Amino acid sequence: MTNKERKKLDDLIARVFTLAFQLGTNVDQLYREVRELRFNTQDKDFEAALINLEHAFFMVVQSINILKEQSRNATIPTRKAG
């Protein structure tokens, strides 16, 4: 790995983590609003739809976590080369 490649990777990973943090914060805010709406409804069909939406938020969070993990894993070759 060249120094140029290492620097580019470091930049990409920093941007990934910044994006992941921003996405996580926004997803969390929306999730809380959906959850509050679910707790306040008496409509069972609407509640079921909101549960499905909550599950979708969970899947997004899992994907963000995987993105962060794989970004960390991408740094392994830099440790071997350096």
mmCIF file of the N, C-alpha and C atoms, coordinates in Angstrom:
data_MODEL
# 
_entry.id   MODEL 
# 
loop_
_atom_site.group_PDB 
_atom_site.id 
_atom_site.type_symbol 
_atom_site.label_atom_id 
_atom_site.label_alt_id 
_atom_site.label_comp_id 
_atom_site.label_asym_id 
_atom_site.label_entity_id 
_atom_site.label_seq_id 
_atom_site.pdbx_PDB_ins_code 
_atom_site.Cartn_x 
_atom_site.Cartn_y 
_atom_site.Cartn_z 
_atom_site.occupancy 
_atom_site.B_iso_or_equiv 
_atom_site.pdbx_formal_charge 
_atom_site.auth_seq_id 
_atom_site.auth_comp_id 
_atom_site.auth_asym_id 
_atom_site.auth_atom_id 
_atom_site.pdbx_PDB_model_num 
ATOM 1   N N  . MET A 1 1  ? 0.857   -1.178 0.000  1.00 0.00 ? 1  MET A N  1 
ATOM 2   C CA . MET A 1 1  ? 0.000   0.000  0.000  1.00 0.00 ? 1  MET A CA 1 
ATOM 3   C C  . MET A 1 1  ? 0.900   1.237  0.000  1.00 0.00 ? 1  MET A C  1 
ATOM 4   N N  . THR A 1 2  ? 0.610   2.130  -0.908 1.00 0.00 ? 2  THR A N  1 
ATOM 5   C CA . THR A 1 2  ? 1.398   3.358  -0.989 1.00 0.00 ? 2  THR A CA 1 
ATOM 6   C C  . THR A 1 2  ? 0.909   4.361  0.054  1.00 0.00 ? 2  THR A C  1 
ATOM 7   N N  . ASN A 1 3  ? 1.724   5.367  0.306  1.00 0.00 ? 3  ASN A N  1 
ATOM 8   C CA . ASN A 1 3  ? 1.319   6.431  1.233  1.00 0.00 ? 3  ASN A CA 1 
ATOM 9   C C  . ASN A 1 3  ? 0.083   7.162  0.704  1.00 0.00 ? 3  ASN A C  1 
ATOM 10  N N  . LYS A 1 4  ? 0.021   7.329  -0.612 1.00 0.00 ? 4  LYS A N  1 
ATOM 11  C CA . LYS A 1 4  ? -1.139  7.995  -1.226 1.00 0.00 ? 4  LYS A CA 1 
ATOM 12  C C  . LYS A 1 4  ? -2.406  7.165  -0.982 1.00 0.00 ? 4  LYS A C  1 
ATOM 13  N N  . GLU A 1 5  ? -2.309  5.852  -1.156 1.00 0.00 ? 5  GLU A N  1 
ATOM 14  C CA . GLU A 1 5  ? -3.457  4.977  -0.915 1.00 0.00 ? 5  GLU A CA 1 
ATOM 15  C C  . GLU A 1 5  ? -3.858  4.995  0.555  1.00 0.00 ? 5  GLU A C  1 
ATOM 16  N N  . ARG A 1 6  ? -2.877  4.968  1.436  1.00 0.00 ? 6  ARG A N  1 
ATOM 17  C CA . ARG A 1 6  ? -3.150  4.998  2.877  1.00 0.00 ? 6  ARG A CA 1 
ATOM 18  C C  . ARG A 1 6  ? -3.862  6.299  3.268  1.00 0.00 ? 6  ARG A C  1 
ATOM 19  N N  . LYS A 1 7  ? -3.368  7.410  2.718  1.00 0.00 ? 7  LYS A N  1 
ATOM 20  C CA . LYS A 1 7  ? -3.989  8.706  3.021  1.00 0.00 ? 7  LYS A CA 1 
ATOM 21  C C  . LYS A 1 7  ? -5.429  8.757  2.497  1.00 0.00 ? 7  LYS A C  1 
ATOM 22  N N  . LYS A 1 8  ? -5.641  8.239  1.290  1.00 0.00 ? 8  LYS A N  1 
ATOM 23  C CA . LYS A 1 8  ? -6.988  8.206  0.712  1.00 0.00 ? 8  LYS A CA 1 
ATOM 24  C C  . LYS A 1 8  ? -7.911  7.339  1.563  1.00 0.00 ? 8  LYS A C  1 
ATOM 25  N N  . LEU A 1 9  ? -7.410  6.177  2.002  1.00 0.00 ? 9  LEU A N  1 
ATOM 26  C CA . LEU A 1 9  ? -8.205  5.296  2.856  1.00 0.00 ? 9  LEU A CA 1 
ATOM 27  C C  . LEU A 1 9  ? -8.559  5.977  4.175  1.00 0.00 ? 9  LEU A C  1 
ATOM 28  N N  . ASP A 1 10 ? -7.589  6.622  4.785  1.00 0.00 ? 10 ASP A N  1 
ATOM 29  C CA . ASP A 1 10 ? -7.853  7.338  6.043  1.00 0.00 ? 10 ASP A CA 1 
ATOM 30  C C  . ASP A 1 10 ? -8.932  8.393  5.856  1.00 0.00 ? 10 ASP A C  1 
ATOM 31  N N  . ASP A 1 11 ? -8.867  9.108  4.735  1.00 0.00 ? 11 ASP A N  1 
ATOM 32  C CA . ASP A 1 11 ? -9.875  10.134 4.439  1.00 0.00 ? 11 ASP A CA 1 
ATOM 33  C C  . ASP A 1 11 ? -11.252 9.502  4.250  1.00 0.00 ? 11 ASP A C  1 
ATOM 34  N N  . LEU A 1 12 ? -11.309 8.406  3.493  1.00 0.00 ? 12 LEU A N  1 
ATOM 35  C CA . LEU A 1 12 ? -12.591 7.731  3.259  1.00 0.00 ? 12 LEU A CA 1 
ATOM 36  C C  . LEU A 1 12 ? -13.197 7.219  4.561  1.00 0.00 ? 12 LEU A C  1 
ATOM 37  N N  . ILE A 1 13 ? -12.366 6.619  5.398  1.00 0.00 ? 13 ILE A N  1 
ATOM 38  C CA . ILE A 1 13 ? -12.871 6.080  6.657  1.00 0.00 ? 13 ILE A CA 1 
ATOM 39  C C  . ILE A 1 13 ? -13.372 7.197  7.571  1.00 0.00 ? 13 ILE A C  1 
ATOM 40  N N  . ALA A 1 14 ? -12.659 8.301  7.609  1.00 0.00 ? 14 ALA A N  1 
ATOM 41  C CA . ALA A 1 14 ? -13.121 9.444  8.416  1.00 0.00 ? 14 ALA A CA 1 
ATOM 42  C C  . ALA A 1 14 ? -14.471 9.933  7.910  1.00 0.00 ? 14 ALA A C  1 
ATOM 43  N N  . ARG A 1 15 ? -14.632 9.982  6.591  1.00 0.00 ? 15 ARG A N  1 
ATOM 44  C CA . ARG A 1 15 ? -15.910 10.426 6.028  1.00 0.00 ? 15 ARG A CA 1 
ATOM 45  C C  . ARG A 1 15 ? -17.021 9.418  6.305  1.00 0.00 ? 15 ARG A C  1 
ATOM 46  N N  . VAL A 1 16 ? -16.700 8.124  6.247  1.00 0.00 ? 16 VAL A N  1 
ATOM 47  C CA . VAL A 1 16 ? -17.689 7.080  6.553  1.00 0.00 ? 16 VAL A CA 1 
ATOM 48  C C  . VAL A 1 16 ? -18.169 7.224  7.994  1.00 0.00 ? 16 VAL A C  1 
ATOM 49  N N  . PHE A 1 17 ? -17.239 7.398  8.928  1.00 0.00 ? 17 PHE A N  1 
ATOM 50  C CA . PHE A 1 17 ? -17.628 7.510  10.332 1.00 0.00 ? 17 PHE A CA 1 
ATOM 51  C C  . PHE A 1 17 ? -18.431 8.780  10.598 1.00 0.00 ? 17 PHE A C  1 
ATOM 52  N N  . THR A 1 18 ? -18.079 9.869  9.929  1.00 0.00 ? 18 THR A N  1 
ATOM 53  C CA . THR A 1 18 ? -18.863 11.101 10.071 1.00 0.00 ? 18 THR A CA 1 
ATOM 54  C C  . THR A 1 18 ? -20.279 10.890 9.551  1.00 0.00 ? 18 THR A C  1 
ATOM 55  N N  . LEU A 1 19 ? -20.387 10.275 8.380  1.00 0.00 ? 19 LEU A N  1 
ATOM 56  C CA . LEU A 1 19 ? -21.706 9.989  7.811  1.00 0.00 ? 19 LEU A CA 1 
ATOM 57  C C  . LEU A 1 19 ? -22.498 9.043  8.697  1.00 0.00 ? 19 LEU A C  1 
ATOM 58  N N  . ALA A 1 20 ? -21.847 8.001  9.192  1.00 0.00 ? 20 ALA A N  1 
ATOM 59  C CA . ALA A 1 20 ? -22.526 7.034  10.057 1.00 0.00 ? 20 ALA A CA 1 
ATOM 60  C C  . ALA A 1 20 ? -23.070 7.706  11.309 1.00 0.00 ? 20 ALA A C  1 
ATOM 61  N N  . PHE A 1 21 ? -22.283 8.609  11.893 1.00 0.00 ? 21 PHE A N  1 
ATOM 62  C CA . PHE A 1 21 ? -22.751 9.330  13.083 1.00 0.00 ? 21 PHE A CA 1 
ATOM 63  C C  . PHE A 1 21 ? -23.956 10.190 12.755 1.00 0.00 ? 21 PHE A C  1 
ATOM 64  N N  . GLN A 1 22 ? -23.872 10.935 11.658 1.00 0.00 ? 22 GLN A N  1 
ATOM 65  C CA . GLN A 1 22 ? -24.988 11.801 11.266 1.00 0.00 ? 22 GLN A CA 1 
ATOM 66  C C  . GLN A 1 22 ? -26.237 10.986 10.954 1.00 0.00 ? 22 GLN A C  1 
ATOM 67  N N  . LEU A 1 23 ? -26.063 9.906  10.201 1.00 0.00 ? 23 LEU A N  1 
ATOM 68  C CA . LEU A 1 23 ? -27.204 9.043  9.882  1.00 0.00 ? 23 LEU A CA 1 
ATOM 69  C C  . LEU A 1 23 ? -27.806 8.447  11.148 1.00 0.00 ? 23 LEU A C  1 
ATOM 70  N N  . GLY A 1 24 ? -26.939 7.952  12.023 1.00 0.00 ? 24 GLY A N  1 
ATOM 71  C CA . GLY A 1 24 ? -27.415 7.352  13.269 1.00 0.00 ? 24 GLY A CA 1 
ATOM 72  C C  . GLY A 1 24 ? -28.224 8.331  14.096 1.00 0.00 ? 24 GLY A C  1 
ATOM 73  N N  . THR A 1 25 ? -27.751 9.555  14.171 1.00 0.00 ? 25 THR A N  1 
ATOM 74  C CA . THR A 1 25 ? -28.462 10.582 14.939 1.00 0.00 ? 25 THR A CA 1 
ATOM 75  C C  . THR A 1 25 ? -29.833 10.873 14.324 1.00 0.00 ? 25 THR A C  1 
ATOM 76  N N  . ASN A 1 26 ? -29.868 11.007 13.008 1.00 0.00 ? 26 ASN A N  1 
ATOM 77  C CA . ASN A 1 26 ? -31.144 11.300 12.333 1.00 0.00 ? 26 ASN A CA 1 
ATOM 78  C C  . ASN A 1 26 ? -32.108 10.120 12.415 1.00 0.00 ? 26 ASN A C  1 
ATOM 79  N N  . VAL A 1 27 ? -31.591 8.919  12.228 1.00 0.00 ? 27 VAL A N  1 
ATOM 80  C CA . VAL A 1 27 ? -32.437 7.722  12.308 1.00 0.00 ? 27 VAL A CA 1 
ATOM 81  C C  . VAL A 1 27 ? -33.005 7.588  13.718 1.00 0.00 ? 27 VAL A C  1 
ATOM 82  N N  . ASP A 1 28 ? -32.174 7.825  14.716 1.00 0.00 ? 28 ASP A N  1 
ATOM 83  C CA . ASP A 1 28 ? -32.626 7.722  16.105 1.00 0.00 ? 28 ASP A CA 1 
ATOM 84  C C  . ASP A 1 28 ? -33.761 8.703  16.390 1.00 0.00 ? 28 ASP A C  1 
ATOM 85  N N  . GLN A 1 29 ? -33.630 9.916  15.895 1.00 0.00 ? 29 GLN A N  1 
ATOM 86  C CA . GLN A 1 29 ? -34.676 10.918 16.114 1.00 0.00 ? 29 GLN A CA 1 
ATOM 87  C C  . GLN A 1 29 ? -35.989 10.480 15.459 1.00 0.00 ? 29 GLN A C  1 
ATOM 88  N N  . LEU A 1 30 ? -35.911 10.015 14.215 1.00 0.00 ? 30 LEU A N  1 
ATOM 89  C CA . LEU A 1 30 ? -37.124 9.562  13.529 1.00 0.00 ? 30 LEU A CA 1 
ATOM 90  C C  . LEU A 1 30 ? -37.719 8.326  14.200 1.00 0.00 ? 30 LEU A C  1 
ATOM 91  N N  . TYR A 1 31 ? -36.856 7.410  14.617 1.00 0.00 ? 31 TYR A N  1 
ATOM 92  C CA . TYR A 1 31 ? -37.314 6.201  15.298 1.00 0.00 ? 31 TYR A CA 1 
ATOM 93  C C  . TYR A 1 31 ? -38.101 6.560  16.558 1.00 0.00 ? 31 TYR A C  1 
ATOM 94  N N  . ARG A 1 32 ? -37.592 7.501  17.330 1.00 0.00 ? 32 ARG A N  1 
ATOM 95  C CA . ARG A 1 32 ? -38.288 7.912  18.556 1.00 0.00 ? 32 ARG A CA 1 
ATOM 96  C C  . ARG A 1 32 ? -39.674 8.486  18.258 1.00 0.00 ? 32 ARG A C  1 
ATOM 97  N N  . GLU A 1 33 ? -39.771 9.233  17.182 1.00 0.00 ? 33 GLU A N  1 
ATOM 98  C CA . GLU A 1 33 ? -41.067 9.797  16.800 1.00 0.00 ? 33 GLU A CA 1 
ATOM 99  C C  . GLU A 1 33 ? -42.041 8.691  16.389 1.00 0.00 ? 33 GLU A C  1 
ATOM 100 N N  . VAL A 1 34 ? -41.569 7.718  15.629 1.00 0.00 ? 34 VAL A N  1 
ATOM 101 C CA . VAL A 1 34 ? -42.417 6.590  15.211 1.00 0.00 ? 34 VAL A CA 1 
ATOM 102 C C  . VAL A 1 34 ? -42.854 5.794  16.432 1.00 0.00 ? 34 VAL A C  1 
ATOM 103 N N  . ARG A 1 35 ? -41.909 5.542  17.322 1.00 0.00 ? 35 ARG A N  1 
ATOM 104 C CA . ARG A 1 35 ? -42.212 4.759  18.531 1.00 0.00 ? 35 ARG A CA 1 
ATOM 105 C C  . ARG A 1 35 ? -43.247 5.481  19.396 1.00 0.00 ? 35 ARG A C  1 
ATOM 106 N N  . GLU A 1 36 ? -43.095 6.779  19.554 1.00 0.00 ? 36 GLU A N  1 
ATOM 107 C CA . GLU A 1 36 ? -44.061 7.563  20.335 1.00 0.00 ? 36 GLU A CA 1 
ATOM 108 C C  . GLU A 1 36 ? -45.447 7.489  19.692 1.00 0.00 ? 36 GLU A C  1 
ATOM 109 N N  . LEU A 1 37 ? -45.485 7.605  18.368 1.00 0.00 ? 37 LEU A N  1 
ATOM 110 C CA . LEU A 1 37 ? -46.756 7.519  17.656 1.00 0.00 ? 37 LEU A CA 1 
ATOM 111 C C  . LEU A 1 37 ? -47.403 6.146  17.873 1.00 0.00 ? 37 LEU A C  1 
ATOM 112 N N  . ARG A 1 38 ? -46.577 5.084  17.835 1.00 0.00 ? 38 ARG A N  1 
ATOM 113 C CA . ARG A 1 38 ? -47.105 3.736  18.061 1.00 0.00 ? 38 ARG A CA 1 
ATOM 114 C C  . ARG A 1 38 ? -47.679 3.589  19.461 1.00 0.00 ? 38 ARG A C  1 
ATOM 115 N N  . PHE A 1 39 ? -46.988 4.116  20.455 1.00 0.00 ? 39 PHE A N  1 
ATOM 116 C CA . PHE A 1 39 ? -47.472 4.006  21.834 1.00 0.00 ? 39 PHE A CA 1 
ATOM 117 C C  . PHE A 1 39 ? -48.754 4.797  22.068 1.00 0.00 ? 39 PHE A C  1 
ATOM 118 N N  . ASN A 1 40 ? -48.967 5.832  21.270 1.00 0.00 ? 40 ASN A N  1 
ATOM 119 C CA . ASN A 1 40 ? -50.119 6.698  21.486 1.00 0.00 ? 40 ASN A CA 1 
ATOM 120 C C  . ASN A 1 40 ? -51.343 6.348  20.644 1.00 0.00 ? 40 ASN A C  1 
ATOM 121 N N  . THR A 1 41 ? -51.214 5.369  19.757 1.00 0.00 ? 41 THR A N  1 
ATOM 122 C CA . THR A 1 41 ? -52.361 5.033  18.914 1.00 0.00 ? 41 THR A CA 1 
ATOM 123 C C  . THR A 1 41 ? -53.186 3.918  19.554 1.00 0.00 ? 41 THR A C  1 
ATOM 124 N N  . GLN A 1 42 ? -54.465 3.924  19.243 1.00 0.00 ? 42 GLN A N  1 
ATOM 125 C CA . GLN A 1 42 ? -55.360 2.847  19.658 1.00 0.00 ? 42 GLN A CA 1 
ATOM 126 C C  . GLN A 1 42 ? -55.711 1.941  18.485 1.00 0.00 ? 42 GLN A C  1 
ATOM 127 N N  . ASP A 1 43 ? -55.304 2.349  17.296 1.00 0.00 ? 43 ASP A N  1 
ATOM 128 C CA . ASP A 1 43 ? -55.605 1.611  16.067 1.00 0.00 ? 43 ASP A CA 1 
ATOM 129 C C  . ASP A 1 43 ? -54.606 0.472  15.902 1.00 0.00 ? 43 ASP A C  1 
ATOM 130 N N  . LYS A 1 44 ? -55.086 -0.765 16.004 1.00 0.00 ? 44 LYS A N  1 
ATOM 131 C CA . LYS A 1 44 ? -54.216 -1.949 15.954 1.00 0.00 ? 44 LYS A CA 1 
ATOM 132 C C  . LYS A 1 44 ? -53.539 -2.116 14.594 1.00 0.00 ? 44 LYS A C  1 
ATOM 133 N N  . ASP A 1 45 ? -54.251 -1.810 13.517 1.00 0.00 ? 45 ASP A N  1 
ATOM 134 C CA . ASP A 1 45 ? -53.645 -1.919 12.188 1.00 0.00 ? 45 ASP A CA 1 
ATOM 135 C C  . ASP A 1 45 ? -52.517 -0.896 12.015 1.00 0.00 ? 45 ASP A C  1 
ATOM 136 N N  . PHE A 1 46 ? -52.772 0.319  12.476 1.00 0.00 ? 46 PHE A N  1 
ATOM 137 C CA . PHE A 1 46 ? -51.752 1.366  12.413 1.00 0.00 ? 46 PHE A CA 1 
ATOM 138 C C  . PHE A 1 46 ? -50.566 0.996  13.293 1.00 0.00 ? 46 PHE A C  1 
ATOM 139 N N  . GLU A 1 47 ? -50.844 0.445  14.461 1.00 0.00 ? 47 GLU A N  1 
ATOM 140 C CA . GLU A 1 47 ? -49.789 0.015  15.371 1.00 0.00 ? 47 GLU A CA 1 
ATOM 141 C C  . GLU A 1 47 ? -48.915 -1.062 14.711 1.00 0.00 ? 47 GLU A C  1 
ATOM 142 N N  . ALA A 1 48 ? -49.534 -2.005 14.025 1.00 0.00 ? 48 ALA A N  1 
ATOM 143 C CA . ALA A 1 48 ? -48.782 -3.062 13.345 1.00 0.00 ? 48 ALA A CA 1 
ATOM 144 C C  . ALA A 1 48 ? -47.902 -2.478 12.240 1.00 0.00 ? 48 ALA A C  1 
ATOM 145 N N  . ALA A 1 49 ? -48.436 -1.516 11.518 1.00 0.00 ? 49 ALA A N  1 
ATOM 146 C CA . ALA A 1 49 ? -47.642 -0.865 10.464 1.00 0.00 ? 49 ALA A CA 1 
ATOM 147 C C  . ALA A 1 49 ? -46.441 -0.132 11.067 1.00 0.00 ? 49 ALA A C  1 
ATOM 148 N N  . LEU A 1 50 ? -46.651 0.507  12.201 1.00 0.00 ? 50 LEU A N  1 
ATOM 149 C CA . LEU A 1 50 ? -45.566 1.231  12.860 1.00 0.00 ? 50 LEU A CA 1 
ATOM 150 C C  . LEU A 1 50 ? -44.515 0.270  13.422 1.00 0.00 ? 50 LEU A C  1 
ATOM 151 N N  . ILE A 1 51 ? -44.938 -0.892 13.882 1.00 0.00 ? 51 ILE A N  1 
ATOM 152 C CA . ILE A 1 51 ? -43.976 -1.903 14.342 1.00 0.00 ? 51 ILE A CA 1 
ATOM 153 C C  . ILE A 1 51 ? -43.086 -2.330 13.179 1.00 0.00 ? 51 ILE A C  1 
ATOM 154 N N  . ASN A 1 52 ? -43.692 -2.520 12.013 1.00 0.00 ? 52 ASN A N  1 
ATOM 155 C CA . ASN A 1 52 ? -42.902 -2.864 10.828 1.00 0.00 ? 52 ASN A CA 1 
ATOM 156 C C  . ASN A 1 52 ? -41.926 -1.747 10.467 1.00 0.00 ? 52 ASN A C  1 
ATOM 157 N N  . LEU A 1 53 ? -42.364 -0.519 10.616 1.00 0.00 ? 53 LEU A N  1 
ATOM 158 C CA . LEU A 1 53 ? -41.496 0.624  10.344 1.00 0.00 ? 53 LEU A CA 1 
ATOM 159 C C  . LEU A 1 53 ? -40.347 0.670  11.357 1.00 0.00 ? 53 LEU A C  1 
ATOM 160 N N  . GLU A 1 54 ? -40.647 0.386  12.615 1.00 0.00 ? 54 GLU A N  1 
ATOM 161 C CA . GLU A 1 54 ? -39.593 0.336  13.640 1.00 0.00 ? 54 GLU A CA 1 
ATOM 162 C C  . GLU A 1 54 ? -38.564 -0.730 13.281 1.00 0.00 ? 54 GLU A C  1 
ATOM 163 N N  . HIS A 1 55 ? -39.031 -1.856 12.787 1.00 0.00 ? 55 HIS A N  1 
ATOM 164 C CA . HIS A 1 55 ? -38.121 -2.921 12.377 1.00 0.00 ? 55 HIS A CA 1 
ATOM 165 C C  . HIS A 1 55 ? -37.214 -2.442 11.237 1.00 0.00 ? 55 HIS A C  1 
ATOM 166 N N  . ALA A 1 56 ? -37.773 -1.692 10.309 1.00 0.00 ? 56 ALA A N  1 
ATOM 167 C CA . ALA A 1 56 ? -36.978 -1.153 9.208  1.00 0.00 ? 56 ALA A CA 1 
ATOM 168 C C  . ALA A 1 56 ? -35.890 -0.216 9.738  1.00 0.00 ? 56 ALA A C  1 
ATOM 169 N N  . PHE A 1 57 ? -36.222 0.597  10.738 1.00 0.00 ? 57 PHE A N  1 
ATOM 170 C CA . PHE A 1 57 ? -35.212 1.460  11.352 1.00 0.00 ? 57 PHE A CA 1 
ATOM 171 C C  . PHE A 1 57 ? -34.110 0.616  11.977 1.00 0.00 ? 57 PHE A C  1 
ATOM 172 N N  . PHE A 1 58 ? -34.488 -0.469 12.637 1.00 0.00 ? 58 PHE A N  1 
ATOM 173 C CA . PHE A 1 58 ? -33.507 -1.360 13.236 1.00 0.00 ? 58 PHE A CA 1 
ATOM 174 C C  . PHE A 1 58 ? -32.557 -1.905 12.171 1.00 0.00 ? 58 PHE A C  1 
ATOM 175 N N  . MET A 1 59 ? -33.112 -2.288 11.035 1.00 0.00 ? 59 MET A N  1 
ATOM 176 C CA . MET A 1 59 ? -32.286 -2.825 9.953  1.00 0.00 ? 59 MET A CA 1 
ATOM 177 C C  . MET A 1 59 ? -31.318 -1.760 9.419  1.00 0.00 ? 59 MET A C  1 
ATOM 178 N N  . VAL A 1 60 ? -31.765 -0.534 9.336  1.00 0.00 ? 60 VAL A N  1 
ATOM 179 C CA . VAL A 1 60 ? -30.887 0.555  8.898  1.00 0.00 ? 60 VAL A CA 1 
ATOM 180 C C  . VAL A 1 60 ? -29.736 0.726  9.885  1.00 0.00 ? 60 VAL A C  1 
ATOM 181 N N  . VAL A 1 61 ? -30.046 0.696  11.162 1.00 0.00 ? 61 VAL A N  1 
ATOM 182 C CA . VAL A 1 61 ? -29.006 0.837  12.186 1.00 0.00 ? 61 VAL A CA 1 
ATOM 183 C C  . VAL A 1 61 ? -28.008 -0.317 12.085 1.00 0.00 ? 61 VAL A C  1 
ATOM 184 N N  . GLN A 1 62 ? -28.503 -1.522 11.879 1.00 0.00 ? 62 GLN A N  1 
ATOM 185 C CA . GLN A 1 62 ? -27.612 -2.667 11.708 1.00 0.00 ? 62 GLN A CA 1 
ATOM 186 C C  . GLN A 1 62 ? -26.691 -2.456 10.502 1.00 0.00 ? 62 GLN A C  1 
ATOM 187 N N  . SER A 1 63 ? -27.240 -1.937 9.422  1.00 0.00 ? 63 SER A N  1 
ATOM 188 C CA . SER A 1 63 ? -26.433 -1.676 8.224  1.00 0.00 ? 63 SER A CA 1 
ATOM 189 C C  . SER A 1 63 ? -25.367 -0.617 8.498  1.00 0.00 ? 63 SER A C  1 
ATOM 190 N N  . ILE A 1 64 ? -25.709 0.398  9.249  1.00 0.00 ? 64 ILE A N  1 
ATOM 191 C CA . ILE A 1 64 ? -24.729 1.426  9.616  1.00 0.00 ? 64 ILE A CA 1 
ATOM 192 C C  . ILE A 1 64 ? -23.619 0.806  10.455 1.00 0.00 ? 64 ILE A C  1 
ATOM 193 N N  . ASN A 1 65 ? -23.982 -0.059 11.383 1.00 0.00 ? 65 ASN A N  1 
ATOM 194 C CA . ASN A 1 65 ? -22.975 -0.727 12.212 1.00 0.00 ? 65 ASN A CA 1 
ATOM 195 C C  . ASN A 1 65 ? -22.051 -1.610 11.375 1.00 0.00 ? 65 ASN A C  1 
ATOM 196 N N  . ILE A 1 66 ? -22.611 -2.301 10.407 1.00 0.00 ? 66 ILE A N  1 
ATOM 197 C CA . ILE A 1 66 ? -21.797 -3.138 9.515  1.00 0.00 ? 66 ILE A CA 1 
ATOM 198 C C  . ILE A 1 66 ? -20.857 -2.261 8.694  1.00 0.00 ? 66 ILE A C  1 
ATOM 199 N N  . LEU A 1 67 ? -21.350 -1.134 8.215  1.00 0.00 ? 67 LEU A N  1 
ATOM 200 C CA . LEU A 1 67 ? -20.512 -0.201 7.459  1.00 0.00 ? 67 LEU A CA 1 
ATOM 201 C C  . LEU A 1 67 ? -19.333 0.275  8.296  1.00 0.00 ? 67 LEU A C  1 
ATOM 202 N N  . LYS A 1 68 ? -19.593 0.613  9.549  1.00 0.00 ? 68 LYS A N  1 
ATOM 203 C CA . LYS A 1 68 ? -18.509 1.050  10.431 1.00 0.00 ? 68 LYS A CA 1 
ATOM 204 C C  . LYS A 1 68 ? -17.514 -0.081 10.683 1.00 0.00 ? 68 LYS A C  1 
ATOM 205 N N  . GLU A 1 69 ? -18.022 -1.277 10.919 1.00 0.00 ? 69 GLU A N  1 
ATOM 206 C CA . GLU A 1 69 ? -17.149 -2.418 11.182 1.00 0.00 ? 69 GLU A CA 1 
ATOM 207 C C  . GLU A 1 69 ? -16.257 -2.719 9.976  1.00 0.00 ? 69 GLU A C  1 
ATOM 208 N N  . GLN A 1 70 ? -16.843 -2.725 8.800  1.00 0.00 ? 70 GLN A N  1 
ATOM 209 C CA . GLN A 1 70 ? -16.063 -3.003 7.600  1.00 0.00 ? 70 GLN A CA 1 
ATOM 210 C C  . GLN A 1 70 ? -15.062 -1.883 7.304  1.00 0.00 ? 70 GLN A C  1 
ATOM 211 N N  . SER A 1 71 ? -15.400 -0.668 7.671  1.00 0.00 ? 71 SER A N  1 
ATOM 212 C CA . SER A 1 71 ? -14.459 0.445  7.520  1.00 0.00 ? 71 SER A CA 1 
ATOM 213 C C  . SER A 1 71 ? -13.253 0.242  8.427  1.00 0.00 ? 71 SER A C  1 
ATOM 214 N N  . ARG A 1 72 ? -13.518 -0.188 9.650  1.00 0.00 ? 72 ARG A N  1 
ATOM 215 C CA . ARG A 1 72 ? -12.409 -0.490 10.568 1.00 0.00 ? 72 ARG A CA 1 
ATOM 216 C C  . ARG A 1 72 ? -11.559 -1.636 10.012 1.00 0.00 ? 72 ARG A C  1 
ATOM 217 N N  . ASN A 1 73 ? -12.218 -2.650 9.470  1.00 0.00 ? 73 ASN A N  1 
ATOM 218 C CA . ASN A 1 73 ? -11.497 -3.789 8.904  1.00 0.00 ? 73 ASN A CA 1 
ATOM 219 C C  . ASN A 1 73 ? -10.621 -3.385 7.722  1.00 0.00 ? 73 ASN A C  1 
ATOM 220 N N  . ALA A 1 74 ? -11.029 -2.358 7.009  1.00 0.00 ? 74 ALA A N  1 
ATOM 221 C CA . ALA A 1 74 ? -10.245 -1.900 5.853  1.00 0.00 ? 74 ALA A CA 1 
ATOM 222 C C  . ALA A 1 74 ? -8.890  -1.339 6.283  1.00 0.00 ? 74 ALA A C  1 
ATOM 223 N N  . THR A 1 75 ? -8.741  -1.004 7.543  1.00 0.00 ? 75 THR A N  1 
ATOM 224 C CA . THR A 1 75 ? -7.465  -0.453 8.018  1.00 0.00 ? 75 THR A CA 1 
ATOM 225 C C  . THR A 1 75 ? -6.450  -1.554 8.347  1.00 0.00 ? 75 THR A C  1 
ATOM 226 N N  . ILE A 1 76 ? -6.867  -2.795 8.370  1.00 0.00 ? 76 ILE A N  1 
ATOM 227 C CA . ILE A 1 76 ? -5.957  -3.895 8.717  1.00 0.00 ? 76 ILE A CA 1 
ATOM 228 C C  . ILE A 1 76 ? -4.735  -3.937 7.778  1.00 0.00 ? 76 ILE A C  1 
ATOM 229 N N  . PRO A 1 77 ? -4.922  -3.798 6.462  1.00 0.00 ? 77 PRO A N  1 
ATOM 230 C CA . PRO A 1 77 ? -3.726  -3.810 5.606  1.00 0.00 ? 77 PRO A CA 1 
ATOM 231 C C  . PRO A 1 77 ? -2.756  -2.655 5.903  1.00 0.00 ? 77 PRO A C  1 
ATOM 232 N N  . THR A 1 78 ? -3.260  -1.546 6.405  1.00 0.00 ? 78 THR A N  1 
ATOM 233 C CA . THR A 1 78 ? -2.358  -0.428 6.704  1.00 0.00 ? 78 THR A CA 1 
ATOM 234 C C  . THR A 1 78 ? -1.469  -0.762 7.885  1.00 0.00 ? 78 THR A C  1 
ATOM 235 N N  . ARG A 1 79 ? -1.970  -1.556 8.813  1.00 0.00 ? 79 ARG A N  1 
ATOM 236 C CA . ARG A 1 79 ? -1.161  -1.967 9.969  1.00 0.00 ? 79 ARG A CA 1 
ATOM 237 C C  . ARG A 1 79 ? -0.113  -2.975 9.554  1.00 0.00 ? 79 ARG A C  1 
ATOM 238 N N  . LYS A 1 80 ? -0.464  -3.833 8.626  1.00 0.00 ? 80 LYS A N  1 
ATOM 239 C CA . LYS A 1 80 ? 0.482   -4.838 8.139  1.00 0.00 ? 80 LYS A CA 1 
ATOM 240 C C  . LYS A 1 80 ? 1.595   -4.199 7.320  1.00 0.00 ? 80 LYS A C  1 
ATOM 241 N N  . ALA A 1 81 ? 1.216   -3.175 6.538  1.00 0.00 ? 81 ALA A N  1 
ATOM 242 C CA . ALA A 1 81 ? 2.192   -2.527 5.647  1.00 0.00 ? 81 ALA A CA 1 
ATOM 243 C C  . ALA A 1 81 ? 3.089   -1.554 6.405  1.00 0.00 ? 81 ALA A C  1 
ATOM 244 N N  . GLY A 1 82 ? 2.574   -1.003 7.510  1.00 0.00 ? 82 GLY A N  1 
ATOM 245 C CA . GLY A 1 82 ? 3.315   0.039  8.209  1.00 0.00 ? 82 GLY A CA 1 
ATOM 246 C C  . GLY A 1 82 ? 4.145   -0.511 9.266  1.00 0.00 ? 82 GLY A C  1 
# 
